[in-house]
Amino acid sequence: MMNNSNTNNPAGIPAVGLPGKAERRRARNASIFEASLVRAAITQSFRMLNPVVMARNPVMFITEVGAVLTTIITVYDASTGRPGLVYNLAVLLILWLTVLFSNFAESLAEARGKAQADTLKRTRQNTVANRLRDGKVTQLNSDELQEGDLVVVSVGELIPGDGEVFEGVAMVDESAITGESAPVVREAGGDRSGVVGGTRVISDRIVVKITVSAGNSFLDRMIALVEGAVRQKTPNELALTVTLAGLTLAFLMVTGTLWPIGRYFGIAIPVPTLVALLVCLIPTTIGALLSAIGLAGMDRALSANVLAKSGKAVELAGDIDTLLLDKTGTITMGNRQATSFTAVNGVDSRHLARVAMEASFGDQTPEGRSIVTLGQSILGGEAPSETAEAEVIAFSAQTRLSGLDMPDGRQLRKGAGDAVRKYLADQGGTIPGELQAIVDSVARKGMTPLVVAEADRALGVVELSDVLKPGITDRFMRLRSMGLRVVMVTGDNPLTAAEIARQSGVDDYIAEAKPEDKLQYIRQEQQKGRLVAMMGDGTNDAPALAQADIGVAMNSGTQAAKEAGNMVDLDSDPTKLIEIIEIGKQLLMTRGALTTFSIANDVAKYFAIIPAMFLLAIPGLRVLNIMGLATPGSAILSALIFNAIIIPMLIPIAIRGVKYRPLGAEALLRSNLLVYGVGGVLVPFVGIKLIDMLLSITGLF
């Protein structure tokens, strides 16, 4: 497998199809208040005034109801000539601005996602497909392809749809998806057979089996997901929404009691003033920005080249405790190569090489082909040729064996040591005593031993070498510093697994793992109350990816893996989970920071409004007017104006998120209280005082 270095495109072919990673990162770093996005968000802000839409956000729904009530009262007062029209108009205007600013925050976050979707739509091409049916090739539009169709793709042609390589091997330019210029190998069989429509074949010829019908392709789903039109709320978000609704209800009851209290003291409190008080006291700031924070989380995931299927998946990433990584293709480069044959006593090494070659003729994986290549280099002109009459015994995750049944009755097998021992035991054969020593010796070197058997006899071992992906050890150190436990899952024997685990620096490993073993391990971790993330690329990883709280599938993997996971890493980089977790933690930190700031705001607004409302009837409340606000009218309007303008000022933080720092829960809480708690109290004191001074200058209040 080619590494993802920035090598030149060998075919000299420009990237096509999807916008690359660099383009998406530029889009993420572009101005949040880009003119086109702002225009779209403003239009959508007015459309969202529909009460049915607003009811999804209890805090802002109450604010809108208060704005409507104030509007009715203002119109009535104006028609009857009652005093206080200017004050009522000011309250009315500020309330509607508060609602619109809230809608604007959510609309702007949605607009950013839809802008990316529009870019994808513009770049989607209607590719011509060469469909192979009954031995004949016919051309048709890619939109006409159906699931199960076979298409031929040659050098320089675009792959017309999502699928898996059915036949052949080729270099594919996936820079349109990953943003990296290095081509990758895509081949029939194994875990690197998945291809995506819109990428280009730059060498050889492959036959692709379409696995997704038109309209449901990877690109189509990506467009639908990034539009963010419908996003389920996460558990934490739902809990926060319920909390905000409870606070809103409590303050609604408190505000409702102020009118009779005012009557008792001989004060007629205007309804617009009560509405203003309610809007200032309920957590309107976080209520207005809550949806924008969640939508922005998915947007940031996509900018990091991770396709998240839901906002819940992004947020859960911030709470992950345990990470399971498949070894082959995830921790290691994956395409292991045969480097030597070691025969047991009494077996000629050339005979071992011949049988290993024959057992690998039906194996189209890189490992199988490397065994054939090594055998040819050793045997030269004596190397056997393929026999069409032989029956291929395909590898399966359960048997962990493959081979051929030859026409002359010979049964040739190769596979993991324990699997071959079981096979030989079933055949009534014997296992040479030195075989296990050879297997252990190969495994201790961090290499993979494959045992070769002929009929009921083990002949020796093929040594497969694998290498770690660059920088994997440092990345695992970062994951551990974030409190994650990293577990490697592999089908290798325990000795090989132990050596790879030592080299890579994982915390634990599961050797000789079958699909059901991975699934069982995840369930055990979840029963202990832990949140588990699983990364994998093969079909045998699909059950574990589906069971895990976060299932991240490699884009280079099979379609089954990508369907099972709730995230797809477009770069096929196993260490990408670091970015995913940081995005999830950033999402949680942003929500916590703005919630702290919103609640702290209420303290300052309380000291601004309550003394102003009862100052005439209860002169003793003057001591609470610590801000020295001029008049009751200016105090109330100052708090209300500040409440409205703070929302758009916090939109950049909601969408970009607070800066992530790897802190513990205690340190994070202390930081939030100091920065956003204390700041949330001090900023309103300053802001309300300045606004009050400006209103006093006008002389209207």
For each residue, the residues with C-beta under 8 A, 3 or more apart:
1: 184 185 192 329 333 334 335 366 556
2: 7 171 182 183 184 185
3: 182 333 469 470
4: 178 180 182 571 573
5: 182
6: 180 181 182
7: 2 10 181 182
8: 12 181
9: 12 13 14 173 175 181 183 202
10: 7 171 183 202 203
11: 155 156 173 183 202 203
12: 8 9
13: 9 156 173 200 202
14: 9
15: 20 173 175 176 181
16: 123 125 158 176 198 200
17: 123 124 125 158 176 177 197 198 199 200 219
18: 120 123 176 177 198 219 222
19: 23 24 119 120 123 176
20: 15 23 24 175 176 177 178 179
21: 24 25 178 179 180 305 570 571
22: 25 26 179
23: 19 20 26 27 179
24: 19 20 21 27 28 116 179 302 303 305
25: 21 22 28 29 303
26: 22 23 29 30
27: 23 24 30 115 116 119 303
28: 24 25 299 300 303
29: 25 26
30: 26 27 34
31: 34
32: 37 108 112 651 652 655 656
33: 37 38 108
34: 30 31 37 38
35: 38 39
36: 39 40 115
37: 32 33 34 40 41 108 111 112 115
38: 33 34 35 41 42 108
39: 35 36 42 43
40: 36 37 43 44 107 111 114
41: 37 38 44 45 104 107 108 110 111
42: 38 39 45 46 104 107
43: 39 40 46 47
44: 40 41 47 48 103 107 110 111
45: 41 42 48 49 100 103 104 107
46: 42 43 49 100 103
47: 43 44 50 53
48: 44 45 53 54 103 106 107
49: 45 46 53 54 64 99 100 103
50: 47 53 54
51: 54 55 61 64
52: 55
53: 47 48 49 50 56
54: 48 49 50 51 57 60 61 64 99
55: 51 52 58 61
56: 53 61
57: 54 60 61 102 241 287 290 291
58: 55 61 62 241 244 245 248 287
59: 62 63 244 245 248 282 283 284 286 287 288
60: 54 57 63 64 99 102 103 284 287 288
61: 51 54 55 56 57 58 64 65
62: 58 59 65 66 248 252 278 279 282
63: 59 60 66 67 95 98 99 102 279 282 284
64: 49 51 54 60 61 67 68 99
65: 61 62 68 69
66: 62 63 69 70 95 275 278 279
67: 63 64 70 71 92 95 96 98 99 275
68: 64 65 71 72
69: 65 66 72 73 271 275
70: 66 67 73 74 88 91 92 95 271 272 275
71: 67 68 74 75 92 96
72: 68 69 75 76
73: 69 70 76 77 88 271 272
74: 70 71 77 78 85 88 89 92 272
75: 71 72 78 79
76: 72 73 79 80
77: 73 74 80 81 82 84 85 88
78: 74 75 81 82 85
79: 75 76
80: 76 77
81: 77 78
82: 77 78 85
83:
84: 77 87 88 270
85: 74 77 78 82 88 89
86: 89 90 700 701
87: 84 90 91 270 272 633 637 701
88: 70 73 74 77 84 85 91 92 270 272
89: 74 85 86 92 93
90: 86 87 93 94 637 701
91: 70 87 88 94 95 272 273 275 276 636 637 640
92: 67 70 71 74 88 89 95 96 272
93: 89 90 96 97
94: 90 91 97 98 276 637 640 641 643 644
95: 63 66 67 70 91 92 98 99 275 276 279 640
96: 67 71 92 93 99 100
97: 93 94 100 101 644
98: 63 67 94 95 101 102 279 284 288 640 643 644 647
99: 49 54 60 63 64 67 95 96 102 103
100: 45 46 49 96 97 103 104
101: 97 98 104 105 288 644 645 647 648
102: 57 60 63 98 99 105 106 284 287 288 289 647
103: 44 45 46 48 49 60 99 100 106 107
104: 41 42 45 100 101 107 108 648 651
105: 101 102 108 109 288 289 291 292 647 648 651 654 655
106: 48 102 103 109 110 291 292 295
107: 40 41 42 44 45 48 103 104 110 111
108: 32 33 37 38 41 104 105 111 112 292 651 655
109: 105 106 112 113 228 291 292 293 295 296 299 654 655
110: 41 44 106 107 113 114 227 228 229 295
111: 37 40 41 44 107 108 114 115
112: 32 37 108 109 115 116 296 299 655
113: 109 110 116 117 226 227 228 295 298 299 302
114: 40 110 111 117 118 226 227 228 229
115: 27 36 37 111 112 118 119
116: 24 27 112 113 119 120 226 299 302
117: 113 114 120 121 223 224 226 227
118: 114 115 121 122
119: 19 27 115 116 122 123
120: 18 19 116 117 123 124 219 222 223 226
121: 117 118 124 223
122: 118 119
123: 16 17 18 19 119 120
124: 17 120 121 198 219 223
125: 16 17 158 198
126: 141 142 143
127: 142 158 159 160 197 198
128: 139 140 141 142 160
129: 139 140 141 142 144 145 149 151 160 161
130: 137 138 139 151 152 153 154 157
131: 137 138 139 140 145 149 150 151 152
132: 135 136 137 150 151 152 207
133: 136 138 149 150
134:
135: 132
136: 132 133
137: 130 131 132 152
138: 130 131 133
139: 128 129 130 131
140: 128 129 131 144 145
141: 126 128 129 144
142: 126 127 128 129 145 160 161 197 214
143: 126 214
144: 129 140 141 214
145: 129 131 140 142 149 151 160 161 210 213 214
146: 149 210 213 214
147: 210 211 212 213
148: 209 210
149: 129 131 133 145 146 209 210
150: 131 132 133 166 207 208 209 210
151: 129 130 131 132 145 159 160 161 163 207 208 210
152: 130 131 132 137 205 206 207 208
153: 130 157 158 159 160 170 201 205 206 207 208
154: 130 157 201 205
155: 11 170 201 202 203 204 205
156: 11 13 200 201 202
157: 130 153 154 200 201
158: 16 17 125 127 153 197 198 199 200 201
159: 127 151 153 163 172 195 196 197 198 199 200 201 208
160: 127 128 129 142 145 151 153 197 208 210
161: 129 142 145 151 197 208 210 212 214 217
162: 194 195 196 197 210 211 212 217 218 219 559
163: 151 159 166 194 195 208 209 210 211 212 559
164: 188 193 194 195 208 209 211 558 559
165: 168 169 170 186 187 188 193 195 206 207 208 209
166: 150 163 188 206 207 208 209
167: 188 206 207
168: 165 187 188 204 205 206 207
169: 165 185 186 187 188 204 206
170: 153 155 165 185 186 187 201 202 203 204 205 206
171: 2 10 183 184 185 186 201 202 203 204
172: 159 183 184 185 186 195 199 200 201 202
173: 9 11 13 15 176 181 183 199 200 201 202
174: 177 178 180 183 184 196 199 555
175: 9 15 20 178 179 180 181
176: 15 16 17 18 19 20 173 198 199 200
177: 17 18 20 174 196 198 199 555 570
178: 4 20 21 174 175 305 555 570 571 572
179: 20 21 22 23 24 175 305 571
180: 4 6 21 174 175 571
181: 6 7 8 9 15 173 175
182: 2 3 4 5 6 7
183: 2 9 10 11 171 172 173 174 202 203
184: 1 2 171 172 174 192 556 572
185: 1 2 169 170 171 172 192 335 366
186: 165 169 170 171 172 192 193 194 195 206 556
187: 165 168 169 170 190 192 193 206 364 365 366
188: 164 165 166 167 168 169 193 206 364
189: 193 363 364 365
190: 187 193 364 365 366 538
191: 328 329 334 537 538 539 556 557 558 561
192: 1 184 185 186 187 329 334 335 537 556 557
193: 164 165 186 187 188 189 190 558
194: 162 163 164 186 555 556 557 558 559 561 562
195: 159 162 163 164 165 172 186 199 208
196: 159 162 174 177 199 218 219 555
197: 17 127 142 158 159 160 161 162 217 218 219
198: 16 17 18 124 125 127 158 159 176 177 219
199: 17 158 159 172 173 174 176 177 195 196
200: 13 16 17 156 157 158 159 172 173 176
201: 153 154 155 156 157 158 159 170 171 172 173 204 205 206
202: 9 10 11 13 155 156 170 171 172 173 183
203: 10 11 155 170 171 183
204: 155 168 169 170 171 201
205: 152 153 154 155 168 170 201
206: 152 153 165 166 167 168 169 170 186 187 188 201
207: 132 150 151 152 153 165 166 167 168
208: 150 151 152 153 159 160 161 163 164 165 166 195
209: 148 149 150 163 164 165 166
210: 145 146 147 148 149 150 151 160 161 162 163 213
211: 147 162 163 164 559
212: 147 161 162 163 216 217 218 559
213: 145 146 147 210 216
214: 142 143 144 145 146 161 217
215: 220
216: 212 213 220 221
217: 161 162 197 212 214 220 221
218: 162 196 197 212 221 222 562 568
219: 17 18 120 124 162 196 197 198 222 223
220: 215 216 217 223 224
221: 216 217 218 224 225
222: 18 120 218 219 225 226 307
223: 117 120 121 124 219 220 226 227
224: 117 220 221 227
225: 221 222 228 298 307 308 309
226: 113 114 116 117 120 222 223 298 299 302
227: 110 113 114 117 223 224
228: 109 110 113 114 225 231 295 298 299
229: 110 114
230:
231: 228 294 295 298 310 311
232: 310 311 312
233: 237 238 241 294 311 312
234: 237 238 294 311 312 315 316
235: 238 239 312
236: 239 240 315 588 591
237: 233 234 240 241 290 294 311 315 591
238: 233 234 235 241 242
239: 235 236 242 243
240: 236 237 243 244 286 290 591 595
241: 57 58 233 237 238 244 245 290
242: 238 239 245 246
243: 239 240 246 247
244: 58 59 240 241 247 248 282 283 286 287 290
245: 58 59 241 242 248 249
246: 242 243 249 250
247: 243 244 250 251 282 283
248: 58 59 62 244 245 251 252 282 283 287
249: 245 246 252 253
250: 246 247 253 254
251: 247 248 254 255 278 281 282
252: 62 248 249 255 256 278 282
253: 249 250 256 257
254: 250 251 257 258 281
255: 251 252 258 274 277 278 281
256: 252 253 259 274
257: 253 254 260 261
258: 254 255 261 262 269 274 277 613
259: 256 262 263 269 274
260: 257 263 264
261: 257 258 264 265
262: 258 259 265 267 268 269 613 614 617
263: 259 260 266 267 268
264: 260 261
265: 261 262 614 617 618
266: 263 617
267: 262 263 613 614 616 617
268: 262 263
269: 258 259 262 273 274 613
270: 84 87 88 273 274
271: 69 70 73 274 275
272: 70 73 74 87 88 91 92 275 276
273: 91 269 270 276 277 613 636
274: 255 256 258 259 269 270 271 277 278
275: 66 67 69 70 91 95 271 272 278 279
276: 91 94 95 272 273 279 280 609 636 637 639 640
277: 255 258 273 274 280 281 609 610 613 636
278: 62 66 251 252 255 274 275 281 282
279: 62 63 66 95 98 275 276 282 284 640 643
280: 276 277 284 602 605 608 609 639 640 643
281: 251 254 255 277 278 602 605 606 609
282: 59 62 63 244 247 248 251 252 278 279 287
283: 59 244 247 248 286 287 595 598 599 602
284: 59 60 63 98 102 279 280 287 288 598 643 647
285: 288 289 594 597 598 601 643 646 647 650
286: 59 240 244 283 289 290 591 594 595 597 598 599
287: 57 58 59 60 102 244 248 282 283 284 290 598
288: 59 60 98 101 102 105 284 285 647
289: 102 105 285 286 292 293 594 647 650 651 654
290: 57 237 240 241 244 286 287 293 294 591
291: 57 105 106 109 294 295
292: 105 106 108 109 289 295 296 651 654 655
293: 109 289 290 296 297 587 590 591 594 654 655 657
294: 231 233 234 237 290 291 297 298 311 315 587
295: 106 109 110 113 228 231 291 292 298 299 311
296: 109 112 292 293 299 300 587 654 655 656 657
297: 293 294 300 301 311 314 315 583 584 586 587 657
298: 113 225 226 228 231 294 295 301 302 308 310 311 314
299: 28 109 112 113 116 226 228 295 296 302 303 655
300: 28 296 297 303 304 314 583 586 587 657
301: 297 298 304 306 307 308 314 567 580 583
302: 24 113 116 226 298 299 305 306 307 308
303: 24 25 27 28 299 300
304: 300 301 576 579 580 583
305: 21 24 178 179 302 569 570 571 576
306: 301 302 552 567 568 569 570 576 579 580 583
307: 222 225 301 302 567 568 570
308: 225 298 301 302 311 313 314 566 567
309: 225 313 565 566 567
310: 231 232 298 313 314 566
311: 231 232 233 234 237 294 295 297 298 308 314 315
312: 232 233 234 235 315 316
313: 308 309 310 316 317 550 566 567
314: 297 298 300 301 308 310 311 317 580 583 584 587
315: 234 236 237 294 297 311 312 318 319 584 587 588
316: 234 312 313 319 320 531 549 550 584
317: 313 314 320 533 550 577 580 581 583 584 585
318: 315 581 583 584 585 586 587 588
319: 315 316 531 584 588
320: 316 317 323 484 531 532 533 549 550 581 584
321: 483 484 485 525 530 531 532
322: 484 485 487 525 530 531 532 533
323: 320 479 484 485 486 487 532 533 534 535 577
324: 487 488 489 518 521 522 532 533 534 535 544 548
325: 330 331 486 487 488 489 506 535 536 574
326: 329 330 331 489 490 535 536 537 538 541
327: 330 331 332 488 489 490 492 497 500
328: 191 331 332 334 336 466 490 491
329: 1 191 192 326 332 333 334 537 538 554 556 557
330: 325 326 327 334 535 536 537 554 574
331: 325 326 327 328 468 469 472 488 500 504 506 574
332: 327 328 329 336 466 467 468 469 500
333: 1 3 329 466 467 468 469
334: 1 191 192 328 329 330 366 466
335: 1 185 192 366 367
336: 328 332 366 367 370 448 464 465 466
337: 366 367 370 464 465
338: 341 356 367 370 371 373 374 462 463 464
339: 374 447 463 464 465
340: 374 462 463
341: 338 349 352 353 356 374 375 378 460 461 462 463
342: 349 352 438 442 460 461 463
343: 347 348 349 351 352 459 460
344: 347 432 434 435 438 458 459 460
345: 432 434
346: 432
347: 343 344 351 352 459 460
348: 343 351 352
349: 341 342 343 352 353 378 460
350: 353 354 378 379 382
351: 343 347 348 354 355 459
352: 341 342 343 347 348 349 355 356 452 459 460
353: 341 349 350 356 357 374 375 378 379
354: 350 351 357 358 375 379 382 383 384
355: 351 352 358 359 412 452 454 459
356: 338 341 352 353 359 360 371 375 414 452 459 462
357: 353 354 360 361 371 372 375 376 379 383 384
358: 354 355 361 384 390 404 406 412
359: 355 356 363 371 402 403 404 412 413 414 452
360: 356 357 363 368 369 371 372 375 402 414
361: 357 358 372 386 387 390 392 404
362: 368 390 392 393 394 402 403 404
363: 189 359 360 367 368 369 371 395 402
364: 187 188 189 190 368 369
365: 187 189 190 368 369 395
366: 1 185 187 190 334 335 336 337 369 370
367: 335 336 337 338 363 370 371 450 464
368: 360 362 363 364 365 371 372 402
369: 360 363 364 365 366 372 373
370: 336 337 338 366 367 373 374 464
371: 338 356 357 359 360 363 367 368 374 375 414 450 462
372: 357 360 361 368 369 375 376
373: 338 369 370 376 377
374: 338 339 340 341 353 370 371 377 378
375: 341 353 354 356 357 360 371 372 378 379 383
376: 357 372 373 379 380 383
377: 373 374 380
378: 341 349 350 353 374 375
379: 350 353 354 357 375 376 382 383 384
380: 376 377 383
381:
382: 350 354 379
383: 354 357 375 376 379 380
384: 354 357 358 379
385:
386: 361 390
387: 361 390 404 406 407
388:
389: 407
390: 358 361 362 386 387 404 405 406 407
391: 404 405
392: 361 362 402 404
393: 362 401 402 403 404 405 413
394: 362 402
395: 363 365 399 400 401 402 415
396: 399 400 401
397: 400 491 514 515 540
398: 514
399: 395 396 415 419 423
400: 395 396 397 415 416 419 491
401: 393 395 396 413 414 415 416 419 420 423
402: 359 360 362 363 368 392 393 394 395 413 414 415
403: 359 362 393 411 412 413 414 415
404: 358 359 361 362 387 390 391 392 393 412
405: 390 391 393 410 411 412
406: 358 387 390 409 410 411 412
407: 387 389 390
408:
409: 406
410: 405 406 454 455
411: 403 405 406 427 454 455
412: 355 358 359 403 404 405 406 452 453 454
413: 359 393 401 402 403 420 423 452 453
414: 356 359 360 371 401 402 403 420 450 451 452 453 462
415: 395 399 400 401 402 403 419 420 423 450 451
416: 400 401 419 420 450 451 491 492 493 512
417: 420 421 435 436 439 449 451 493
418: 421 422 493 512
419: 399 400 401 415 416 422 423
420: 401 413 414 415 416 417 423 424 451 452 453 458
421: 417 418 424 425 431 451
422: 418 419 425 426
423: 399 401 413 415 419 420 426 427 453
424: 420 421 427 429 430 431 453 456 457 458
425: 421 422 428 429 431
426: 422 423
427: 411 423 424 455 456
428: 425 456
429: 424 425 453 455 456 457 458
430: 424 456 457
431: 421 424 425 435 436 458
432: 344 345 346 435 458
433: 436 437
434: 344 345 437 438
435: 344 417 431 432 438 439 451 458 460 461
436: 417 431 433 439 440
437: 433 434 440 441
438: 342 344 434 435 441 442 449 460 461
439: 417 435 436 442 443 449 451 461 493 495
440: 436 437 443 444 495
441: 437 438 444 445
442: 342 438 439 445 447 448 449 461 463 496
443: 439 440 446 447 448 449 492 493 494 495 496 499
444: 440 441 495 499
445: 441 442 499
446: 443 466 496 499 500 503
447: 339 442 443 463 464 465 466 496
448: 336 442 443 463 464 465 466 492 496
449: 417 438 439 442 443 461 462 463 464 493 496
450: 367 371 414 415 416 461 462 464
451: 414 415 416 417 420 421 435 439 458 460 461 462
452: 352 355 356 359 412 413 414 420 458 459 460 461 462
453: 412 413 414 420 423 424 429 456 457 458 459
454: 355 410 411 412 457 459
455: 410 411 427 429
456: 424 427 428 429 430 453
457: 424 429 430 453 454
458: 344 420 424 429 431 432 435 451 452 453
459: 343 344 347 351 352 355 356 452 453 454
460: 341 342 343 344 347 349 352 435 438 451 452
461: 341 342 435 438 439 442 449 450 451 452
462: 338 340 341 356 371 414 449 450 451 452
463: 338 339 340 341 342 442 447 448 449
464: 336 337 338 339 367 370 447 448 449 450
465: 336 337 339 447 448
466: 328 332 333 334 336 446 447 448 500
467: 332 333
468: 331 332 333 472 473 500 503 504
469: 3 331 332 333 472 574 575
470: 3
471: 474 475 575
472: 331 468 469 475 476 504 505 574 575
473: 468 476 477 503 504 505
474: 471 477 478
475: 471 472 478 479 575 578
476: 472 473 479 480 486 504 505 506 575
477: 473 474 480 481 505
478: 474 475 481 482 578
479: 323 475 476 482 484 486 577 578 581
480: 476 477 483 484 485 486 507
481: 477 478 662
482: 478 479 578 581 585 662
483: 321 480
484: 320 321 322 323 479 480 581
485: 321 322 323 480 507 508
486: 323 325 476 479 480 505 506 507 508
487: 322 323 324 325 506 507 508 509 510 521
488: 324 325 327 331 497 500 501 504 506 508 509 510
489: 324 325 326 327 509 510 513 517 518 521 544
490: 326 327 328 496 497 500 509 510 511 512 513
491: 328 397 400 416 511 512 513 514
492: 327 416 443 448 496 497 500 511 512
493: 416 417 418 439 443 449 496 497 511 512
494: 443 497 498 511 512
495: 439 440 443 444 498 499
496: 442 443 446 447 448 449 490 492 493 499 500 511
497: 327 488 490 492 493 494 500 501 509 510 511 512
498: 494 495 501 502 509 511
499: 443 444 445 446 495 496 502 503
500: 327 331 332 446 466 468 488 490 492 496 497 503 504 509
501: 488 497 498 504 506 508 509
502: 498 499 505
503: 446 468 473 499 500
504: 331 468 472 473 476 488 500 501
505: 472 473 476 477 486 502
506: 325 331 476 486 487 488 501 509
507: 480 485 486 487
508: 485 486 487 488 501
509: 487 488 489 490 497 498 500 501 506
510: 487 488 489 490 497 513 517 518 521
511: 490 491 492 493 494 496 497 498
512: 416 418 490 491 492 493 494 497 517
513: 489 490 491 510 517 518 521
514: 397 398 491 517 518 540
515: 397 518 519 540 541 542 543 544
516: 519 520 543
517: 489 510 512 513 514 520 521
518: 324 489 510 513 514 515 521 522 534 541 543 544
519: 515 516 522 523 543 544 547
520: 516 517 523 524
521: 324 487 489 510 513 517 518 524 525
522: 324 518 519 525 526 532 534 544 547 548
523: 519 520 526 527 547
524: 520 521 527 528
525: 321 322 521 522 528 530 532
526: 522 523 529 530 531 532 547 549
527: 523 524
528: 524 525
529: 526
530: 321 322 525 526
531: 316 319 320 321 322 526 549 550
532: 320 321 322 323 324 522 525 526 548 549 550
533: 317 320 322 323 324 548 549 550 551 552 577 581
534: 323 324 518 522 541 544 545 547 548 550 551 552 565
535: 323 324 325 326 330 552 553 554 569 574 577
536: 325 326 330 541 542 544 545 551 552 553 554 557 561 565
537: 191 192 326 329 330 541 553 554 556 557 558 561 572
538: 190 191 326 329 541 542 557 558 561
539: 191 542 558 560 561
540: 397 514 515
541: 326 515 518 534 536 537 538 544 545 553 557 561 564
542: 515 536 538 539 545 546 558 560 561 563 564
543: 515 516 518 519 546 547 564
544: 324 489 515 518 519 522 534 536 541 547 548 551
545: 534 536 541 542 548 551 552 553 561 564 565
546: 542 543 551 564 565
547: 519 522 523 526 534 543 544 551
548: 324 522 532 533 534 544 545 551
549: 316 320 526 531 532 533
550: 313 316 317 320 531 532 533 534 566 567 580
551: 533 534 536 544 545 546 547 548 564 565 566 567
552: 306 533 534 535 536 545 565 567 568 569 576 577 580
553: 535 536 537 541 545 557 561 562 564 565 567 568 569
554: 329 330 535 536 537 557 561 568 569 572 574
555: 174 177 178 194 196 562 568 569 570 571 572
556: 1 184 186 191 192 194 329 537 572
557: 191 192 194 329 536 537 538 541 553 554 561 562 572
558: 164 191 193 194 537 538 539 542 561 562
559: 162 163 164 194 211 212 562 563
560: 539 542 563 564
561: 191 194 536 537 538 539 541 542 545 553 554 557 558 564 565
562: 194 218 553 555 557 558 559 565 568
563: 542 559 560
564: 541 542 543 545 546 551 553 560 561
565: 309 534 536 545 546 551 552 553 561 562 568
566: 308 309 310 313 550 551
567: 301 306 307 308 309 313 550 551 552 553 580
568: 218 306 307 552 553 554 555 562 565
569: 305 306 535 552 553 554 555 572 573 576
570: 21 177 178 305 306 307 555
571: 4 21 178 179 180 305 555 576
572: 178 184 537 554 555 556 557 569
573: 4 569 576
574: 325 330 331 469 472 535 554 577
575: 469 471 472 475 476 578
576: 304 305 306 552 569 571 573 579 580
577: 317 323 479 533 535 552 574 580 581
578: 475 478 479 482 575 581 582
579: 304 306 576 582 583
580: 301 304 306 314 317 550 552 567 576 577 583 584
581: 317 318 320 479 482 484 533 577 578 584 585
582: 578 579 585 586 660
583: 297 300 301 304 306 314 317 318 579 580 586 587 657
584: 297 314 315 316 317 318 319 320 580 581 587 588
585: 317 318 482 581 582 588 589 660
586: 297 300 318 582 583 589 590 657 658 659 660
587: 293 294 296 297 300 314 315 318 583 584 590 591 657
588: 236 315 318 319 584 585 591 592
589: 585 586 592 593 657 658 660 668 672
590: 293 586 587 593 594 653 654 657 658
591: 236 237 240 286 290 293 587 588 594 595
592: 588 589 595 596 668 672
593: 589 590 596 597 653 658 672 675 676
594: 285 286 289 293 590 591 597 598 650 653 654 676
595: 240 283 286 591 592 598 599
596: 592 593 599 600 672 673 676 677 680
597: 285 286 593 594 600 601 650 676 677 679 680
598: 283 284 285 286 287 594 595 601 602 680
599: 283 286 595 596 602 603 680
600: 596 597 603 604 676 677 678 679 680 681
601: 285 597 598 604 605 643 646 680 681 683 684
602: 280 281 283 598 599 605 606
603: 599 600 606 607 680 681 684
604: 600 601 607 608 680 681 682 683 684 685 688
605: 280 281 601 602 608 609 639 642 643 684 688
606: 281 602 603 609 610
607: 603 604 610 611 624 625 626 627 685
608: 280 604 605 611 612 627 629 635 636 638 639 684 688
609: 276 277 280 281 605 606 612 613 635 636 639
610: 277 606 607 613 614 621 624
611: 607 608 614 615 621 622 624 625 629 635
612: 608 609 615 625 629 631 632 633 635 636
613: 258 262 267 269 273 277 609 610 632 636
614: 262 265 267 610 611 617 618 621
615: 611 612 618 619 621 622 625 632
616: 267 619 632
617: 262 265 266 267 614
618: 265 614 615 621
619: 615 616 622
620: 623
621: 610 611 614 615 618 624 625
622: 611 615 619 625
623: 620 626
624: 607 610 611 621
625: 607 611 612 615 621 622 628 629 635
626: 607 623
627: 607 608 635 685 688 689 692
628: 625 689
629: 608 611 612 625 634 635 638 688 689 692
630: 634 635 692 693 695 696 701
631: 612 634 635 696 701
632: 612 613 615 616 635 636
633: 87 612 636 637 701
634: 629 630 631 637 638 692 695 696 701
635: 608 609 611 612 625 627 629 630 631 632 638 639 688 692
636: 91 273 276 277 608 609 612 613 632 633 639 640
637: 87 90 91 94 276 633 634 640 641 691 695 701
638: 608 629 634 635 641 642 688 689 691 692 695
639: 276 280 605 608 609 635 636 642 643 684 688
640: 91 94 95 98 276 279 280 636 637 643 644
641: 94 637 638 644 645 691
642: 605 638 639 645 646 684 687 688 691
643: 94 98 279 280 284 285 601 605 639 640 646 647
644: 94 97 98 101 640 641 647
645: 101 641 642 648 649 687
646: 285 601 642 643 649 650 683 684 687
647: 98 101 102 105 284 285 288 289 643 644 650 651
648: 101 104 105 645 651
649: 645 646
650: 285 289 594 597 646 647 653 654
651: 32 104 105 108 289 292 647 648 654 655
652: 32 655 656
653: 590 593 594 650 656 657 658
654: 105 109 289 292 293 296 590 594 650 651 657
655: 32 105 108 109 112 292 293 296 299 651 652
656: 32 296 652 653
657: 293 296 297 300 583 586 587 589 590 653 654 660
658: 586 589 590 593 653
659: 586
660: 582 585 586 589 657
661:
662: 481 482
663: 667 668 671
664: 667 668
665: 668 669
666: 669 670
667: 663 664 670 671
668: 589 592 663 664 665 671 672
669: 665 666 672 673
670: 666 667 673 674
671: 663 667 668 674 675
672: 589 592 593 596 668 669 675 676 677
673: 596 669 670 676 677 678
674: 670 671 677 678
675: 593 671 672 678 679
676: 593 594 596 597 600 672 673 679 680
677: 596 597 600 672 673 674 680 681
678: 600 673 674 675 681 682
679: 597 600 675 676 682 683
680: 596 597 598 599 600 601 603 604 676 677 683 684
681: 600 601 603 604 677 678 684 685
682: 604 678 679 685 686
683: 601 604 646 679 680 686 687
684: 601 603 604 605 608 639 642 646 680 681 687 688
685: 604 607 627 681 682 688 689
686: 682 683 689 690
687: 642 645 646 683 684 690 691
688: 604 605 608 627 629 635 638 639 642 684 685 691 692
689: 627 628 629 638 685 686 692 693
690: 686 687 693 694
691: 637 638 641 642 687 688 694 695
692: 627 629 630 634 635 638 688 689 695 696
693: 630 689 690 696 697
694: 690 691 697 698
695: 630 634 637 638 691 692 698 700 701
696: 630 631 634 692 693 699 701
697: 693 694
698: 694 695 701
699: 696
700: 86 695
701: 86 87 90 630 631 633 634 637 695 696 698
